Amino acid sequence: MTDDMMNLRTVVEKTRDADLLREMIGFAAERLMELEVGAATGAGYGEKTPLRLAQRNGYRDRD
């Protein structure tokens, strides 16, 4: 598995569009994380709601 990932990385880095691919993958990863956080908190970015389950900045009540 590791060899396959290294081979893919080598191929991507050798293409002319490596920067474009890197940006596309970064954008997709950010969107996926944003959706996951939105689902966990119960509210979108900057949205205020009394039903919110958590804080988006990582704050949580501690013992």
N, CA, C and O atoms as CSV, one atom per row, in Angstrom:
chain,resi,resn,atom,element,x,y,z
A,1,MET,N,N,0.829,-1.188,0.000
A,1,MET,CA,C,0.000,0.000,0.000
A,1,MET,C,C,0.871,1.248,0.000
A,1,MET,O,O,0.593,2.186,-0.747
A,2,THR,N,N,1.913,1.282,0.815
A,2,THR,CA,C,2.782,2.449,0.884
A,2,THR,C,C,3.479,2.684,-0.447
A,2,THR,O,O,3.615,3.824,-0.891
A,3,ASP,N,N,3.921,1.598,-1.086
A,3,ASP,CA,C,4.586,1.745,-2.382
A,3,ASP,C,C,3.639,2.327,-3.423
A,3,ASP,O,O,4.049,3.144,-4.248
A,4,ASP,N,N,2.358,1.906,-3.391
A,4,ASP,CA,C,1.377,2.438,-4.324
A,4,ASP,C,C,1.190,3.934,-4.127
A,4,ASP,O,O,1.114,4.685,-5.100
A,5,MET,N,N,1.114,4.373,-2.873
A,5,MET,CA,C,0.932,5.791,-2.588
A,5,MET,C,C,2.163,6.590,-3.014
A,5,MET,O,O,2.032,7.702,-3.526
A,6,MET,N,N,3.350,6.037,-2.807
A,6,MET,CA,C,4.558,6.740,-3.215
A,6,MET,C,C,4.634,6.832,-4.728
A,6,MET,O,O,5.067,7.854,-5.259
A,7,ASN,N,N,4.221,5.785,-5.435
A,7,ASN,CA,C,4.222,5.818,-6.887
A,7,ASN,C,C,3.240,6.854,-7.404
A,7,ASN,O,O,3.559,7.577,-8.348
A,8,LEU,N,N,2.071,6.947,-6.822
A,8,LEU,CA,C,1.081,7.947,-7.208
A,8,LEU,C,C,1.627,9.346,-6.968
A,8,LEU,O,O,1.475,10.227,-7.814
A,9,ARG,N,N,2.251,9.550,-5.839
A,9,ARG,CA,C,2.826,10.860,-5.524
A,9,ARG,C,C,3.902,11.239,-6.541
A,9,ARG,O,O,3.960,12.389,-6.976
A,10,THR,N,N,4.743,10.295,-6.920
A,10,THR,CA,C,5.799,10.554,-7.895
A,10,THR,C,C,5.202,10.938,-9.237
A,10,THR,O,O,5.676,11.871,-9.886
A,11,VAL,N,N,4.173,10.230,-9.653
A,11,VAL,CA,C,3.525,10.534,-10.934
A,11,VAL,C,C,2.906,11.928,-10.904
A,11,VAL,O,O,3.054,12.698,-11.853
A,12,VAL,N,N,2.218,12.249,-9.822
A,12,VAL,CA,C,1.572,13.562,-9.709
A,12,VAL,C,C,2.611,14.668,-9.711
A,12,VAL,O,O,2.413,15.690,-10.368
A,13,GLU,N,N,3.702,14.495,-9.001
A,13,GLU,CA,C,4.723,15.534,-8.921
A,13,GLU,C,C,5.432,15.760,-10.247
A,13,GLU,O,O,5.971,16.842,-10.481
A,14,LYS,N,N,5.440,14.762,-11.116
A,14,LYS,CA,C,6.118,14.899,-12.397
A,14,LYS,C,C,5.230,15.512,-13.480
A,14,LYS,O,O,5.727,15.859,-14.552
A,15,THR,N,N,3.948,15.650,-13.227
A,15,THR,CA,C,3.061,16.220,-14.240
A,15,THR,C,C,3.167,17.736,-14.235
A,15,THR,O,O,3.586,18.340,-13.248
A,16,ARG,N,N,2.781,18.343,-15.354
A,16,ARG,CA,C,2.812,19.799,-15.456
A,16,ARG,C,C,1.746,20.429,-14.567
A,16,ARG,O,O,1.890,21.572,-14.133
A,17,ASP,N,N,0.684,19.689,-14.299
A,17,ASP,CA,C,-0.437,20.217,-13.540
A,17,ASP,C,C,-0.383,19.845,-12.062
A,17,ASP,O,O,-1.423,19.765,-11.407
A,18,ALA,N,N,0.794,19.622,-11.538
A,18,ALA,CA,C,0.925,19.195,-10.140
A,18,ALA,C,C,0.343,20.235,-9.190
A,18,ALA,O,O,-0.316,19.877,-8.213
A,19,ASP,N,N,0.579,21.526,-9.464
A,19,ASP,CA,C,0.056,22.574,-8.579
A,19,ASP,C,C,-1.469,22.598,-8.616
A,19,ASP,O,O,-2.117,22.757,-7.581
A,20,LEU,N,N,-2.034,22.443,-9.794
A,20,LEU,CA,C,-3.494,22.421,-9.927
A,20,LEU,C,C,-4.085,21.239,-9.164
A,20,LEU,O,O,-5.067,21.393,-8.439
A,21,LEU,N,N,-3.491,20.072,-9.328
A,21,LEU,CA,C,-3.971,18.888,-8.609
A,21,LEU,C,C,-3.854,19.074,-7.105
A,21,LEU,O,O,-4.753,18.688,-6.358
A,22,ARG,N,N,-2.760,19.657,-6.661
A,22,ARG,CA,C,-2.552,19.900,-5.225
A,22,ARG,C,C,-3.627,20.845,-4.685
A,22,ARG,O,O,-4.161,20.619,-3.599
A,23,GLU,N,N,-3.944,21.898,-5.431
A,23,GLU,CA,C,-4.974,22.842,-5.005
A,23,GLU,C,C,-6.355,22.186,-4.990
A,23,GLU,O,O,-7.145,22.429,-4.078
A,24,MET,N,N,-6.648,21.363,-5.987
A,24,MET,CA,C,-7.944,20.688,-6.038
A,24,MET,C,C,-8.112,19.730,-4.870
A,24,MET,O,O,-9.179,19.673,-4.259
A,25,ILE,N,N,-7.078,18.989,-4.561
A,25,ILE,CA,C,-7.141,18.042,-3.436
A,25,ILE,C,C,-7.279,18.806,-2.126
A,25,ILE,O,O,-8.035,18.394,-1.246
A,26,GLY,N,N,-6.556,19.912,-1.988
A,26,GLY,CA,C,-6.665,20.735,-0.784
A,26,GLY,C,C,-8.062,21.305,-0.615
A,26,GLY,O,O,-8.605,21.310,0.490
A,27,PHE,N,N,-8.652,21.787,-1.714
A,27,PHE,CA,C,-10.007,22.339,-1.666
A,27,PHE,C,C,-11.002,21.264,-1.251
A,27,PHE,O,O,-11.855,21.498,-0.396
A,28,ALA,N,N,-10.890,20.084,-1.859
A,28,ALA,CA,C,-11.804,18.988,-1.532
A,28,ALA,C,C,-11.670,18.588,-0.066
A,28,ALA,O,O,-12.675,18.331,0.598
A,29,ALA,N,N,-10.444,18.532,0.443
A,29,ALA,CA,C,-10.231,18.164,1.845
A,29,ALA,C,C,-10.845,19.207,2.773
A,29,ALA,O,O,-11.467,18.853,3.775
A,30,GLU,N,N,-10.677,20.496,2.450
A,30,GLU,CA,C,-11.268,21.552,3.275
A,30,GLU,C,C,-12.785,21.464,3.296
A,30,GLU,O,O,-13.399,21.608,4.352
A,31,ARG,N,N,-13.390,21.231,2.148
A,31,ARG,CA,C,-14.854,21.122,2.075
A,31,ARG,C,C,-15.352,19.936,2.890
A,31,ARG,O,O,-16.349,20.048,3.604
A,32,LEU,N,N,-14.665,18.802,2.789
A,32,LEU,CA,C,-15.072,17.625,3.563
A,32,LEU,C,C,-14.976,17.892,5.058
A,32,LEU,O,O,-15.863,17.502,5.816
A,33,MET,N,N,-13.902,18.556,5.489
A,33,MET,CA,C,-13.753,18.871,6.909
A,33,MET,C,C,-14.813,19.870,7.351
A,33,MET,O,O,-15.344,19.760,8.457
A,34,GLU,N,N,-15.126,20.843,6.503
A,34,GLU,CA,C,-16.159,21.829,6.830
A,34,GLU,C,C,-17.513,21.153,7.003
A,34,GLU,O,O,-18.250,21.474,7.935
A,35,LEU,N,N,-17.845,20.223,6.114
A,35,LEU,CA,C,-19.112,19.506,6.230
A,35,LEU,C,C,-19.154,18.658,7.501
A,35,LEU,O,O,-20.187,18.579,8.165
A,36,GLU,N,N,-18.040,18.033,7.832
A,36,GLU,CA,C,-17.978,17.204,9.034
A,36,GLU,C,C,-18.161,18.051,10.294
A,36,GLU,O,O,-18.886,17.659,11.208
A,37,VAL,N,N,-17.509,19.205,10.340
A,37,VAL,CA,C,-17.629,20.086,11.499
A,37,VAL,C,C,-19.051,20.634,11.591
A,37,VAL,O,O,-19.615,20.720,12.682
A,38,GLY,N,N,-19.626,21.002,10.460
A,38,GLY,CA,C,-21.004,21.495,10.454
A,38,GLY,C,C,-21.976,20.459,10.977
A,38,GLY,O,O,-22.903,20.789,11.716
A,39,ALA,N,N,-21.770,19.214,10.602
A,39,ALA,CA,C,-22.640,18.143,11.085
A,39,ALA,C,C,-22.449,17.902,12.580
A,39,ALA,O,O,-23.415,17.633,13.294
A,40,ALA,N,N,-21.214,17.996,13.053
A,40,ALA,CA,C,-20.939,17.744,14.471
A,40,ALA,C,C,-21.462,18.864,15.361
A,40,ALA,O,O,-21.924,18.605,16.472
A,41,THR,N,N,-21.394,20.115,14.884
A,41,THR,CA,C,-21.802,21.239,15.711
A,41,THR,C,C,-23.275,21.577,15.553
A,41,THR,O,O,-23.864,22.202,16.435
A,42,GLY,N,N,-23.872,21.176,14.453
A,42,GLY,CA,C,-25.277,21.481,14.223
A,42,GLY,C,C,-25.512,22.871,13.674
A,42,GLY,O,O,-26.651,23.338,13.653
A,43,ALA,N,N,-24.452,23.552,13.226
A,43,ALA,CA,C,-24.583,24.892,12.662
A,43,ALA,C,C,-23.439,25.150,11.691
A,43,ALA,O,O,-22.338,24.625,11.858
A,44,GLY,N,N,-23.708,25.962,10.678
A,44,GLY,CA,C,-22.687,26.319,9.715
A,44,GLY,C,C,-21.753,27.375,10.267
A,44,GLY,O,O,-21.956,27.877,11.372
A,45,TYR,N,N,-20.729,27.712,9.500
A,45,TYR,CA,C,-19.738,28.701,9.913
A,45,TYR,C,C,-20.412,30.052,10.119
A,45,TYR,O,O,-21.094,30.548,9.222
A,46,GLY,N,N,-20.227,30.647,11.285
A,46,GLY,CA,C,-20.795,31.950,11.594
A,46,GLY,C,C,-22.269,31.936,11.935
A,46,GLY,O,O,-22.835,32.983,12.248
A,47,GLU,N,N,-22.894,30.798,11.882
A,47,GLU,CA,C,-24.323,30.685,12.166
A,47,GLU,C,C,-24.554,30.580,13.668
A,47,GLU,O,O,-23.893,29.801,14.354
A,48,LYS,N,N,-25.481,31.355,14.164
A,48,LYS,CA,C,-25.818,31.306,15.593
A,48,LYS,C,C,-27.182,30.654,15.742
A,48,LYS,O,O,-28.151,31.049,15.094
A,49,THR,N,N,-27.240,29.666,16.593
A,49,THR,CA,C,-28.485,28.965,16.827
A,49,THR,C,C,-28.506,28.441,18.261
A,49,THR,O,O,-27.476,27.987,18.758
A,50,PRO,N,N,-29.643,28.493,18.932
A,50,PRO,CA,C,-29.712,27.978,20.311
A,50,PRO,C,C,-29.606,26.452,20.372
A,50,PRO,O,O,-29.378,25.890,21.443
A,51,LEU,N,N,-29.768,25.791,19.247
A,51,LEU,CA,C,-29.690,24.329,19.225
A,51,LEU,C,C,-28.279,23.816,18.967
A,51,LEU,O,O,-28.064,22.611,18.832
A,52,ARG,N,N,-27.334,24.722,18.899
A,52,ARG,CA,C,-25.955,24.346,18.605
A,52,ARG,C,C,-25.447,23.341,19.637
A,52,ARG,O,O,-25.662,23.500,20.839
A,53,LEU,N,N,-24.772,22.313,19.147
A,53,LEU,CA,C,-24.286,21.247,20.017
A,53,LEU,C,C,-22.877,21.497,20.556
A,53,LEU,O,O,-22.503,20.940,21.588
A,54,ALA,N,N,-22.092,22.333,19.864
A,54,ALA,CA,C,-20.703,22.562,20.266
A,54,ALA,C,C,-20.236,23.887,19.678
A,54,ALA,O,O,-20.967,24.536,18.929
A,55,GLN,N,N,-19.017,24.282,20.020
A,55,GLN,CA,C,-18.412,25.490,19.470
A,55,GLN,C,C,-17.514,25.111,18.303
A,55,GLN,O,O,-16.823,24.094,18.363
A,56,ARG,N,N,-17.515,25.907,17.250
A,56,ARG,CA,C,-16.679,25.608,16.099
A,56,ARG,C,C,-15.208,25.895,16.329
A,56,ARG,O,O,-14.368,25.397,15.581
A,57,ASN,N,N,-14.872,26.676,17.331
A,57,ASN,CA,C,-13.465,27.001,17.552
A,57,ASN,C,C,-12.753,25.943,18.394
A,57,ASN,O,O,-11.596,26.139,18.768
A,58,GLY,N,N,-13.401,24.854,18.693
A,58,GLY,CA,C,-12.788,23.775,19.441
A,58,GLY,C,C,-13.017,23.852,20.945
A,58,GLY,O,O,-12.592,22.959,21.678
A,59,TYR,N,N,-13.683,24.910,21.419
A,59,TYR,CA,C,-13.918,25.041,22.842
A,59,TYR,C,C,-14.896,23.961,23.302
A,59,TYR,O,O,-15.848,23.627,22.597
A,60,ARG,N,N,-14.653,23.437,24.462
A,60,ARG,CA,C,-15.586,22.501,25.089
A,60,ARG,C,C,-15.457,22.639,26.593
A,60,ARG,O,O,-14.394,22.995,27.102
A,61,ASP,N,N,-16.528,22.362,27.297
A,61,ASP,CA,C,-16.480,22.393,28.763
A,61,ASP,C,C,-15.575,21.284,29.260
A,61,ASP,O,O,-15.622,20.150,28.782
A,62,ARG,N,N,-14.756,21.639,30.226
A,62,ARG,CA,C,-13.824,20.666,30.793
A,62,ARG,C,C,-14.080,20.522,32.282
A,62,ARG,O,O,-14.547,21.454,32.936
A,63,ASP,N,N,-13.775,19.362,32.803
A,63,ASP,CA,C,-13.950,19.095,34.238
A,63,ASP,C,C,-12.878,19.802,35.049
A,63,ASP,O,O,-12.861,19.696,36.275
